[in-house]
Amino acid sequence: MEKNKDVRVFMLCHKEVPYGLIDNELITPLECGADIVDNNVCELKDNQGEDNISKYNFFYLEDTAMYWIWKYVNDCKYKGQMHYRRRIDLSDIYDFDELFKHYDIIVSEPIQLHCTVREHYAERHLMNDLLIVEDIIEEDYPEYKETYENCIANGDLIYSSNMFILPVEEYNKYCKFLFEILDKYMEKLGVKRDDTLKKEIREYVQFLLYQKEGELPGEEWLNYQMRTAAYLAERIFTMYVVHNFPNKFTIPYVKMEENMEY
């Protein structure tokens, strides 16, 4: 099978699934968090090459794969990814060059929430983290402040799961923006990407969950909430898409597992 050299789309995964992974001319599986647990589900892994953040997958989730794509996949015109459990159908796109003459981005349809994106984050996660990002935007990215207010503080649409395709230069520009903000967030938190990160994030999240819920969290809930960078990244991506890409080619996504909810 000959891969498309101009368009490289990755299916971000970490385990075998009954409905299988897609590996064809356009889409290639990429294993996330391989430095923590290598399930050997595919040949390509996010810990290949020296410049990777695979071992911090507990904090970044699929963003460890996005980091790898940013750093190592640049011999193409367009690049992007979809989720192994949530998938966009690219089979009807025959000419990416022509499509990108008219659109800025290919992206999964946004999800309409029952409340604002900001309120949704407060319900599901630890609001302190989003407040830190809000401060960073106000201090260092004031050009995004109005967009943030419109689509995060007051809007109810979110572009979730990192399913998008961009021209390679725009993809890299977004990744630089995203990881710059996440690095600033970590600086304000007083943590670094090193061997102490898991312990420090665990203690930080455990403390905030105890304050919020009045009891120590169970292991599963604690691990879930430690994925802070990934949850923040979806909100940052939503803001970035709204601010930078007025012409969006949106595609519905399919949930591969029953009863999946956002």
C-alpha positions in Angstrom: 0.0 0.0 0.0 1.4 3.4 -1.1 0.8 6.2 1.4 -0.4 9.6 0.2 2.7 11.8 0.3 0.9 15.1 0.3 -1.7 14.4 3.0 -0.8 12.6 6.2 -3.6 11.9 8.7 -3.0 9.9 11.8 -5.4 7.8 13.9 -4.4 8.4 17.4 -4.7 5.2 19.5 -3.3 3.3 22.4 -4.9 -0.1 22.4 -6.5 -2.8 20.3 -10.3 -2.2 19.7 -12.9 -4.6 18.4 -13.8 -2.2 15.6 -10.2 -2.0 14.4 -7.9 0.9 13.4 -7.8 2.5 9.9 -4.6 2.0 8.0 -4.9 3.0 4.3 -3.4 5.4 1.8 -4.5 8.5 3.7 -4.7 7.4 7.4 -1.9 5.9 9.6 -2.3 4.6 13.2 -0.1 6.4 15.7 0.3 4.9 19.2 0.1 7.5 22.1 1.9 7.1 25.4 4.1 4.4 24.1 6.8 5.4 26.6 4.5 4.6 29.5 2.8 1.4 28.1 3.7 0.1 24.7 0.8 -2.0 23.6 2.4 -2.5 20.2 -0.9 -1.8 18.4 0.9 -0.2 15.4 4.3 0.4 14.0 4.4 4.2 14.5 4.7 5.4 18.1 4.9 8.8 19.8 8.2 8.0 21.5 10.2 7.6 18.3 12.9 10.2 18.1 14.6 12.1 20.9 12.2 15.1 20.9 9.0 13.6 22.3 6.8 13.9 25.4 5.4 10.4 25.3 6.1 9.7 28.9 3.9 12.5 30.0 0.8 11.1 28.3 -0.9 10.8 31.6 -1.0 14.6 31.5 -1.4 15.4 27.8 -3.2 12.4 26.4 -3.3 12.5 22.6 -1.4 15.8 22.6 1.8 13.7 23.0 1.1 12.4 19.5 0.3 15.9 18.2 3.6 17.0 19.6 5.3 14.2 17.7 3.5 15.1 14.5 4.5 18.7 14.9 8.2 17.8 15.3 8.6 14.9 12.9 6.0 15.1 10.1 6.8 17.9 7.8 7.4 16.3 4.4 3.8 16.9 3.2 1.3 19.6 2.3 -1.3 18.8 4.9 -1.4 16.9 8.2 -3.8 16.1 10.9 -5.4 13.4 13.0 -8.5 11.8 14.3 -9.4 9.8 17.4 -9.5 6.0 17.4 -12.9 6.1 19.2 -14.3 9.2 17.4 -13.8 9.3 13.7 -14.4 11.7 10.8 -15.0 10.3 7.3 -12.6 11.7 4.7 -13.7 9.3 1.9 -15.6 12.0 0.0 -12.6 14.4 -0.1 -10.8 13.7 -3.4 -8.8 16.9 -3.8 -7.3 18.5 -0.7 -5.6 21.3 -2.8 -9.0 22.4 -4.2 -10.7 22.2 -0.8 -8.1 24.3 0.9 -8.5 27.0 -1.8 -11.9 27.7 -0.2 -11.5 26.6 3.4 -9.0 27.2 6.2 -9.3 24.0 8.1 -11.0 20.6 8.0 -12.4 19.9 11.4 -15.0 17.7 13.2 -18.3 19.4 13.8 -18.4 21.2 17.2 -20.5 19.8 20.0 -23.2 22.0 21.4 -23.1 21.9 25.2 -26.0 22.4 27.6 -24.1 25.4 29.1 -21.2 27.6 28.3 -17.8 26.0 27.6 -16.5 27.7 30.7 -19.4 26.3 32.9 -18.9 22.9 31.4 -15.3 22.9 32.4 -16.2 23.9 35.9 -18.7 21.0 36.1 -16.3 18.3 34.7 -12.8 19.4 35.8 -10.9 21.8 38.1 -11.8 25.4 37.4 -8.5 26.6 38.9 -6.7 25.3 35.8 -8.9 27.2 33.3 -8.6 30.4 35.5 -4.8 30.1 35.1 -5.2 29.9 31.3 -7.5 32.9 31.3 -4.8 34.9 33.1 -2.2 33.8 30.6 -4.4 34.9 27.6 -5.1 38.2 29.2 -1.5 38.8 30.1 0.3 37.4 27.0 -2.3 37.0 24.2 -4.6 40.0 24.5 -5.6 39.7 20.8 -7.4 36.5 21.8 -9.3 38.0 24.8 -12.5 38.9 22.9 -12.6 35.5 21.2 -12.1 33.8 24.5 -15.0 35.7 26.0 -17.3 35.0 23.0 -16.6 31.3 22.6 -15.4 30.0 26.0 -16.8 32.3 28.6 -20.1 32.8 26.8 -20.3 30.3 24.0 -21.7 26.8 24.1 -19.8 25.1 21.2 -16.6 23.1 21.6 -14.3 21.5 19.0 -13.3 18.4 20.9 -11.1 15.4 20.5 -8.4 17.0 18.2 -9.9 15.9 14.9 -8.6 18.3 12.2 -6.4 18.7 9.2 -4.4 21.8 8.3 -1.8 22.9 5.9 1.5 21.9 7.4 2.6 25.4 8.2 -0.7 26.2 10.0 -0.6 22.9 11.9 2.9 23.8 13.2 1.8 27.3 14.0 -1.1 26.0 16.1 1.1 23.5 18.0 3.6 26.2 18.8 0.8 28.3 20.2 -0.8 25.4 22.2 2.4 24.1 23.8 3.6 27.7 24.5 0.4 28.3 26.5 0.6 24.9 28.3 4.2 25.6 29.2 3.2 28.9 30.7 0.4 27.1 32.6 3.0 24.7 34.0 5.3 27.6 35.0 2.5 29.3 36.9 1.8 25.9 38.6 5.4 25.5 39.4 5.9 22.2 37.7 8.2 21.0 34.9 8.3 18.3 32.2 10.7 16.0 34.1 10.6 13.0 36.3 8.8 14.9 39.1 5.8 15.9 37.0 3.5 12.9 37.7 4.0 13.2 41.5 3.5 16.9 41.5 0.4 16.9 39.3 -1.0 14.1 41.3 -0.6 16.0 44.6 -2.0 19.2 43.1 -5.1 17.5 41.6 -5.7 15.5 44.7 -5.7 18.6 46.9 -8.1 20.5 44.6 -10.4 17.5 44.3 -10.5 17.2 48.1 -11.3 20.9 48.4 -14.1 20.6 45.7 -15.7 17.3 46.8 -14.9 17.1 50.5 -13.3 13.7 50.3 -10.2 12.1 48.9 -10.7 11.0 45.3 -10.5 7.3 44.2 -7.6 6.3 42.0 -9.7 6.2 38.8 -11.1 9.6 39.3 -7.8 11.0 40.3 -6.1 9.7 37.2 -8.9 11.0 35.0 -8.5 14.5 36.4 -4.7 14.4 36.0 -5.2 14.7 32.2 -5.3 18.5 32.8 -3.2 19.6 29.8 -5.5 17.6 27.4 -8.7 19.1 28.8 -7.2 22.6 28.6 -6.0 22.0 25.0 -9.5 21.3 23.7 -10.6 24.7 25.0 -7.5 26.4 23.6 -8.1 24.7 20.3 -11.8 25.9 20.2 -10.6 29.5 20.8 -7.9 29.1 18.2 -10.2 27.7 15.5 -12.8 30.5 16.0 -10.2 33.2 16.0 -8.0 32.1 13.1 -10.2 30.0 10.7 -13.4 31.7 9.6 -13.9 29.3 6.7 -14.3 25.9 8.3 -15.1 22.6 6.4 -16.8 20.7 9.2 -17.4 16.9 9.1 -19.7 15.0 11.5 -17.9 12.4 13.6 -18.9 8.9 14.5 -18.7 7.4 18.0 -17.4 3.9 17.6 -18.5 2.8 21.1 -22.1 2.7 22.3 -23.2 5.2 25.1 -20.1 7.4 24.6 -20.8 10.9 25.9 -18.7 14.0 25.8 
